[in-house]
């Protein structure tokens, strides 16, 4: 039976940046139509910088605003005393996604999942047998990144927020019902499911969209933070980890696997941001060639 384990910095952003200028009164529109510098549009003596196209749909502007506010809120919380306790439930959520990646990879490669455990320090363990160990070991950290990247690609459409939250709640509940091994894991699984369903059903579409934006930011940043922790553990200790499992299976050092997963995660997030920008019309989509 194999064991896969997950081991254990305020800035405010505004949609407009104003600069008080007493003598300059002009309008400058950049030809790329992405940035618009509009002097004196609202009050004399002010420059207003809009970082979005003039023709951007109202819903897309709201999506950008939610993502920026969610990012700013995440940064502010990281500087707050005891800020880690504010996002503690989301840390546990990311751990659930991580361990769920191991479980799903085991099942898809015809293996078995014996149990899944989530610990109070936001670490976790999944015990499996059979299946392709290389894929199962890699699936944890990459699943966290893939989920966060997937959320980013969907954030342009506010109408999907409640559906995405509902599907995510079903995934967490399934993992909890079939594989949770202890009372703490059961409690956290049920609590996270309840939170997601409450947001999906009880909140308005706009607030559900904002919550999903915040969840996406948290998932992406936590995935990268966990990979940084894995890299340091792999480089300086012999603690058991998914990278150590890969080292034992391939004889390739654990730090190499940690580095490879980090690079893949960064590339995946960069691609997700590119798709997000394309969906919003901030950058052009690739043209389809005709044969």
Sine and cosine of phi, psi and omega as CSV:
sin_phi,cos_phi,sin_psi,cos_psi,sin_omega,cos_omega
0.00,0.00,0.79,-0.61,-0.03,-1.00
-1.00,-0.04,0.52,-0.85,0.00,-1.00
-0.86,-0.51,0.82,-0.58,0.01,-1.00
-0.90,-0.44,0.82,-0.57,-0.17,-0.99
-0.82,-0.57,0.56,-0.83,0.13,-0.99
-0.93,-0.36,0.91,-0.41,-0.08,-1.00
-0.99,0.12,0.32,-0.95,-0.04,-1.00
-0.98,0.20,0.00,0.00,0.00,0.00
0.00,0.00,0.00,0.00,0.00,0.00
0.00,0.00,0.75,-0.66,0.01,-1.00
-0.82,-0.57,0.72,-0.69,0.05,-1.00
-0.95,-0.32,0.72,-0.70,0.02,-1.00
-0.94,-0.33,0.61,-0.79,0.06,-1.00
-0.82,-0.57,0.47,-0.88,0.03,-1.00
-0.93,0.38,-0.33,0.95,0.04,-1.00
-0.80,-0.60,0.67,-0.75,0.08,-1.00
-0.93,-0.38,0.88,-0.47,-0.09,-1.00
-0.97,-0.23,0.69,-0.73,0.06,-1.00
-0.81,-0.58,0.84,-0.54,-0.02,-1.00
-0.98,0.21,0.90,-0.44,0.02,-1.00
-0.76,-0.65,0.87,-0.50,-0.12,-0.99
-0.99,0.14,-0.40,0.92,-0.13,-0.99
-0.93,-0.36,-0.41,0.91,-0.07,-1.00
-1.00,0.10,0.82,-0.57,0.05,-1.00
-0.70,-0.72,1.00,-0.01,-0.03,-1.00
-0.46,-0.89,0.22,-0.98,0.07,-1.00
-0.84,-0.54,0.73,-0.68,0.03,-1.00
-0.79,-0.62,0.86,-0.51,0.05,-1.00
-0.92,-0.40,0.86,-0.50,-0.02,-1.00
-0.96,0.27,0.63,-0.78,-0.10,-0.99
-0.92,0.40,-0.44,0.90,0.01,-1.00
-0.92,0.40,-0.28,0.96,0.04,-1.00
0.91,0.42,0.34,0.94,0.04,-1.00
-0.99,-0.16,-0.71,0.71,0.03,-1.00
-0.93,-0.36,0.70,-0.71,0.04,-1.00
-0.83,-0.56,0.89,-0.46,0.03,-1.00
-0.98,-0.19,0.93,-0.37,-0.17,-0.99
-0.85,-0.53,0.96,-0.28,-0.05,-1.00
-1.00,-0.01,0.76,-0.65,0.07,-1.00
0.96,0.28,0.35,0.93,-0.07,-1.00
-0.95,0.30,-0.53,0.85,-0.08,-1.00
-0.92,-0.40,-0.66,0.75,0.02,-1.00
-0.63,-0.78,0.59,-0.81,0.03,-1.00
-0.86,0.51,0.65,-0.76,0.07,-1.00
1.00,0.08,0.20,0.98,0.02,-1.00
-0.85,-0.53,0.58,-0.82,0.16,-0.99
-0.96,-0.28,0.70,-0.71,0.00,-1.00
-0.89,-0.46,0.84,-0.54,0.00,-1.00
-0.97,-0.24,0.91,-0.42,0.03,-1.00
-0.97,-0.25,0.86,-0.51,-0.02,-1.00
-0.99,-0.16,0.93,0.38,0.05,-1.00
-0.15,-0.99,0.44,-0.90,-0.03,-1.00
-0.91,0.42,0.46,-0.89,0.03,-1.00
-0.91,0.41,-0.51,0.86,-0.08,-1.00
-1.00,-0.09,0.18,0.98,-0.06,-1.00
-0.90,0.43,0.69,-0.72,0.00,-1.00
-0.90,0.44,0.54,-0.84,-0.03,-1.00
-0.83,0.55,-0.66,0.75,0.00,-1.00
-0.90,0.43,-0.60,0.80,0.01,-1.00
-0.95,0.32,-0.60,0.80,0.09,-1.00
-0.87,0.49,-0.65,0.76,0.03,-1.00
-0.90,0.44,-0.64,0.77,0.02,-1.00
-0.88,0.47,-0.69,0.72,0.04,-1.00
-0.90,0.45,-0.68,0.73,0.01,-1.00
-0.87,0.49,-0.69,0.72,0.02,-1.00
-0.88,0.48,-0.69,0.73,-0.03,-1.00
-0.91,0.41,-0.64,0.77,0.03,-1.00
-0.92,0.40,-0.68,0.73,0.02,-1.00
-0.91,0.42,-0.66,0.75,0.03,-1.00
-0.88,0.47,-0.65,0.76,0.04,-1.00
-0.91,0.41,-0.71,0.70,0.02,-1.00
-0.89,0.47,-0.67,0.75,0.01,-1.00
-0.89,0.46,-0.63,0.77,0.04,-1.00
-0.89,0.47,-0.67,0.74,0.01,-1.00
-0.91,0.41,-0.69,0.72,0.01,-1.00
-0.87,0.49,-0.72,0.70,-0.01,-1.00
-0.87,0.49,-0.60,0.80,-0.03,-1.00
-0.91,0.42,-0.38,0.92,0.02,-1.00
-0.99,-0.10,-0.13,0.99,-0.03,-1.00
-0.98,0.22,0.56,-0.83,0.16,-0.99
-0.87,0.49,0.75,-0.66,-0.02,-1.00
0.88,0.47,0.41,0.91,0.02,-1.00
-0.88,0.47,-0.49,0.87,-0.02,-1.00
-0.89,0.45,-0.44,0.90,0.03,-1.00
-0.96,0.28,-0.45,0.89,0.01,-1.00
-0.91,0.41,-0.65,0.76,-0.04,-1.00
-0.99,-0.17,0.19,0.98,-0.01,-1.00
-0.83,0.56,-0.69,0.72,0.04,-1.00
-0.86,0.51,-0.56,0.83,0.00,-1.00
-0.96,0.27,-0.50,0.87,0.12,-0.99
-0.89,0.46,-0.67,0.74,0.05,-1.00
-0.91,0.41,-0.59,0.81,0.04,-1.00
-0.87,0.49,-0.72,0.70,0.01,-1.00
-0.89,0.46,-0.60,0.80,0.06,-1.00
-0.90,0.45,-0.64,0.77,0.07,-1.00
-0.86,0.51,-0.70,0.72,0.03,-1.00
-0.89,0.45,-0.65,0.76,0.03,-1.00
-0.86,0.50,-0.80,0.59,-0.02,-1.00
-0.92,0.39,-0.55,0.83,0.07,-1.00
-0.89,0.46,-0.54,0.84,0.08,-1.00
-0.88,0.47,-0.68,0.73,0.08,-1.00
-0.87,0.50,-0.73,0.68,-0.05,-1.00
-0.89,0.46,-0.71,0.71,-0.02,-1.00
-0.90,0.43,-0.66,0.75,0.02,-1.00
-0.89,0.45,-0.63,0.78,0.03,-1.00
-0.89,0.45,-0.71,0.70,-0.03,-1.00
-0.92,0.39,-0.63,0.77,-0.03,-1.00
-0.94,0.34,-0.40,0.92,0.03,-1.00
-0.98,-0.21,0.41,0.91,0.10,-0.99
0.91,0.41,0.50,0.87,0.11,-0.99
-0.99,-0.14,-0.12,-0.99,-0.01,-1.00
-0.82,-0.57,0.55,-0.83,0.06,-1.00
-0.94,-0.33,0.85,-0.52,-0.04,-1.00
-1.00,0.02,-0.72,0.69,0.03,-1.00
-0.25,-0.97,0.31,-0.95,-0.01,-1.00
-0.73,-0.68,0.71,-0.71,-0.03,-1.00
-0.74,-0.67,0.74,-0.67,0.10,-1.00
-0.94,-0.35,0.77,-0.63,-0.06,-1.00
-0.97,-0.25,0.33,-0.94,-0.09,-1.00
-0.91,0.42,-0.38,0.92,0.02,-1.00
-1.00,0.04,0.24,0.97,0.03,-1.00
0.95,0.30,0.25,0.97,0.18,-0.98
-1.00,-0.03,0.11,-0.99,-0.02,-1.00
-0.35,-0.94,0.22,-0.97,0.01,-1.00
-0.59,-0.81,0.60,-0.80,0.11,-0.99
-0.76,-0.65,0.79,-0.62,-0.01,-1.00
-0.96,-0.29,0.84,-0.54,-0.03,-1.00
-0.74,-0.67,0.21,-0.98,0.15,-0.99
-0.62,-0.79,0.52,-0.86,-0.04,-1.00
0.96,0.30,-0.17,-0.99,0.00,-1.00
0.97,0.24,-0.02,-1.00,0.01,-1.00
-1.00,-0.04,0.96,-0.29,-0.11,-0.99
-0.88,0.47,-0.53,0.85,-0.01,-1.00
-0.90,0.44,-0.68,0.73,0.02,-1.00
-0.95,0.32,-0.64,0.77,-0.03,-1.00
-0.90,0.43,-0.68,0.73,-0.01,-1.00
-0.91,0.42,-0.61,0.79,-0.04,-1.00
-0.98,0.22,-0.36,0.93,-0.18,-0.98
-0.93,0.36,-0.46,0.89,-0.10,-1.00
-0.89,0.46,-0.90,0.44,-0.03,-1.00
-0.91,0.41,-0.60,0.80,0.00,-1.00
-0.94,0.33,-0.50,0.87,0.05,-1.00
-0.91,0.41,-0.65,0.76,0.03,-1.00
-0.87,0.49,-0.70,0.71,0.02,-1.00
-0.91,0.41,-0.70,0.71,-0.03,-1.00
-0.88,0.47,-0.63,0.78,0.02,-1.00
-0.91,0.42,-0.74,0.68,0.02,-1.00
-0.88,0.47,-0.66,0.75,0.02,-1.00
-0.91,0.42,-0.64,0.77,0.04,-1.00
-0.88,0.47,-0.64,0.77,0.05,-1.00
-0.88,0.48,-0.65,0.76,-0.01,-1.00
-0.87,0.50,-0.65,0.76,-0.03,-1.00
-0.94,0.34,-0.30,0.95,-0.04,-1.00
-0.98,-0.18,-0.13,0.99,-0.14,-0.99
-0.94,0.35,-0.27,0.96,-0.02,-1.00
-0.94,0.34,-0.34,0.94,-0.06,-1.00
-0.93,-0.37,0.98,-0.22,-0.03,-1.00
-0.91,0.41,-0.38,0.92,-0.02,-1.00
-0.93,0.36,-0.26,0.97,-0.02,-1.00
-1.00,-0.05,-0.16,0.99,-0.15,-0.99
-0.85,0.52,-0.76,0.64,-0.06,-1.00
-0.91,0.40,-0.60,0.80,0.04,-1.00
-0.91,0.42,-0.68,0.74,0.01,-1.00
-0.90,0.44,-0.67,0.74,0.03,-1.00
-0.90,0.43,-0.63,0.78,0.01,-1.00
-0.91,0.41,-0.70,0.72,0.02,-1.00
-0.90,0.44,-0.66,0.75,0.03,-1.00
-0.89,0.46,-0.66,0.75,0.05,-1.00
-0.87,0.49,-0.65,0.76,0.02,-1.00
-0.90,0.44,-0.62,0.79,0.03,-1.00
-0.90,0.43,-0.73,0.68,0.01,-1.00
-0.88,0.47,-0.67,0.74,0.00,-1.00
-0.91,0.43,-0.63,0.77,0.03,-1.00
-0.90,0.44,-0.72,0.69,0.04,-1.00
-0.86,0.50,-0.66,0.75,-0.02,-1.00
-0.92,0.40,-0.74,0.67,-0.09,-1.00
-0.91,0.42,-0.61,0.80,-0.09,-1.00
-1.00,-0.06,-0.51,0.86,-0.21,-0.98
-0.81,-0.58,-0.21,0.98,-0.03,-1.00
-0.87,0.48,0.73,-0.68,-0.19,-0.98
-0.96,-0.27,-0.18,0.98,-0.09,-1.00
-0.55,-0.84,0.17,-0.99,-0.08,-1.00
-0.91,0.42,-0.61,0.79,0.00,-1.00
-0.90,0.43,-0.69,0.72,0.02,-1.00
-0.90,0.45,-0.66,0.76,0.04,-1.00
-0.89,0.46,-0.71,0.71,-0.01,-1.00
-0.88,0.47,-0.74,0.67,-0.02,-1.00
-0.90,0.43,-0.66,0.75,0.01,-1.00
-0.88,0.48,-0.71,0.71,0.00,-1.00
-0.93,0.37,-0.64,0.77,0.00,-1.00
-0.90,0.43,-0.69,0.72,0.02,-1.00
-0.91,0.41,-0.63,0.77,0.05,-1.00
-0.88,0.48,-0.71,0.71,0.02,-1.00
-0.88,0.47,-0.66,0.75,0.01,-1.00
-0.89,0.46,-0.72,0.69,-0.03,-1.00
-0.91,0.41,-0.66,0.75,0.02,-1.00
-0.93,0.37,-0.62,0.78,0.03,-1.00
-0.87,0.49,-0.70,0.72,0.02,-1.00
-0.91,0.42,-0.67,0.74,-0.04,-1.00
-0.92,0.40,-0.58,0.81,-0.09,-1.00
-0.99,-0.14,-0.68,0.73,-0.16,-0.99
-1.00,0.00,-0.32,0.95,-0.03,-1.00
-1.00,-0.09,0.38,-0.92,0.09,-1.00
-0.94,0.35,0.28,-0.96,-0.02,-1.00
-0.87,0.49,-0.62,0.78,-0.02,-1.00
-0.93,0.38,-0.68,0.73,0.01,-1.00
-0.94,0.34,-0.56,0.83,0.09,-1.00
-0.90,0.44,-0.62,0.79,0.05,-1.00
-0.90,0.44,-0.68,0.73,0.03,-1.00
-0.91,0.42,-0.69,0.73,0.02,-1.00
-0.86,0.51,-0.66,0.75,0.02,-1.00
-0.91,0.42,-0.59,0.81,0.06,-1.00
-0.89,0.45,-0.70,0.72,0.02,-1.00
-0.90,0.43,-0.64,0.77,0.02,-1.00
-0.90,0.44,-0.65,0.76,0.01,-1.00
-0.89,0.46,-0.72,0.70,0.02,-1.00
-0.88,0.48,-0.71,0.71,-0.01,-1.00
-0.89,0.45,-0.67,0.74,-0.01,-1.00
-0.90,0.44,-0.71,0.70,-0.02,-1.00
-0.90,0.44,-0.74,0.68,-0.04,-1.00
-0.93,0.36,-0.63,0.77,0.03,-1.00
-0.92,0.39,-0.58,0.81,0.04,-1.00
-0.88,0.47,-0.70,0.71,0.02,-1.00
-0.93,0.36,-0.62,0.78,0.04,-1.00
-0.89,0.46,-0.68,0.73,0.01,-1.00
-0.90,0.43,-0.61,0.80,0.03,-1.00
-0.93,0.37,-0.59,0.81,0.07,-1.00
-0.89,0.45,-0.68,0.73,0.05,-1.00
-0.88,0.47,-0.68,0.73,0.03,-1.00
-0.88,0.48,-0.67,0.74,0.01,-1.00
-0.88,0.48,-0.71,0.70,-0.01,-1.00
-0.91,0.42,-0.66,0.75,0.03,-1.00
-0.89,0.46,-0.69,0.73,-0.03,-1.00
-0.92,0.39,-0.55,0.84,-0.06,-1.00
-0.99,0.14,-0.41,0.91,-0.16,-0.99
-0.86,-0.51,-0.22,0.98,-0.06,-1.00
-0.68,-0.74,0.05,-1.00,0.08,-1.00
-0.91,-0.42,0.40,0.92,0.00,-1.00
-0.88,0.48,0.54,-0.84,0.02,-1.00
-0.92,0.40,0.68,-0.73,0.02,-1.00
-0.34,-0.94,0.10,-0.99,0.07,-1.00
-0.88,0.47,-0.59,0.81,0.02,-1.00
-0.92,0.39,-0.58,0.82,0.05,-1.00
-0.92,0.39,-0.62,0.78,0.10,-1.00
-0.84,0.54,-0.69,0.72,0.02,-1.00
-0.92,0.40,-0.59,0.81,0.03,-1.00
-0.90,0.44,-0.69,0.73,0.00,-1.00
-0.92,0.40,-0.51,0.86,-0.04,-1.00
-0.99,0.12,-0.47,0.88,-0.13,-0.99
-0.86,-0.51,-0.19,0.98,-0.09,-1.00
0.92,0.39,0.20,0.98,0.10,-0.99
-1.00,-0.02,0.75,-0.66,-0.09,-1.00
-0.81,0.59,0.58,-0.81,-0.04,-1.00
-0.86,0.52,-0.58,0.81,-0.03,-1.00
-0.90,0.43,-0.49,0.87,0.05,-1.00
-0.93,0.37,-0.68,0.74,0.03,-1.00
-0.92,0.40,-0.65,0.76,0.05,-1.00
-0.88,0.48,-0.65,0.76,0.01,-1.00
-0.92,0.39,-0.67,0.74,-0.02,-1.00
-0.89,0.45,-0.69,0.73,0.03,-1.00
-0.90,0.43,-0.59,0.81,0.02,-1.00
-0.91,0.42,-0.71,0.71,0.02,-1.00
-0.89,0.46,-0.71,0.70,0.03,-1.00
-0.87,0.49,-0.65,0.76,-0.01,-1.00
-0.91,0.41,-0.68,0.73,0.02,-1.00
-0.89,0.45,-0.67,0.74,0.03,-1.00
-0.90,0.44,-0.65,0.76,0.01,-1.00
-0.90,0.44,-0.67,0.74,0.01,-1.00
-0.93,0.38,-0.61,0.80,0.05,-1.00
-0.90,0.44,-0.67,0.74,0.04,-1.00
-0.90,0.44,-0.65,0.76,0.01,-1.00
-0.89,0.46,-0.66,0.75,0.03,-1.00
-0.91,0.42,-0.60,0.80,0.05,-1.00
-0.90,0.43,-0.70,0.72,0.03,-1.00
-0.90,0.43,-0.64,0.77,0.04,-1.00
-0.86,0.51,-0.72,0.70,0.01,-1.00
-0.91,0.42,-0.61,0.79,0.05,-1.00
-0.91,0.41,-0.66,0.75,0.01,-1.00
-0.90,0.44,-0.50,0.87,0.02,-1.00
-1.00,0.08,-0.18,0.98,-0.03,-1.00
0.99,0.11,0.22,0.98,0.02,-1.00
-0.95,0.30,-0.54,0.84,0.10,-0.99
-0.74,-0.67,0.48,-0.87,-0.05,-1.00
-0.94,0.33,0.57,-0.82,0.12,-0.99
-0.97,0.22,0.48,-0.88,0.01,-1.00
-0.88,0.47,0.71,-0.70,-0.02,-1.00
-0.97,0.25,0.59,-0.81,0.02,-1.00
-0.99,0.12,0.83,-0.56,-0.02,-1.00
-0.98,0.21,0.62,-0.78,0.01,-1.00
-0.99,-0.12,0.68,-0.73,0.01,-1.00
-0.99,-0.10,0.00,0.00,0.00,0.00
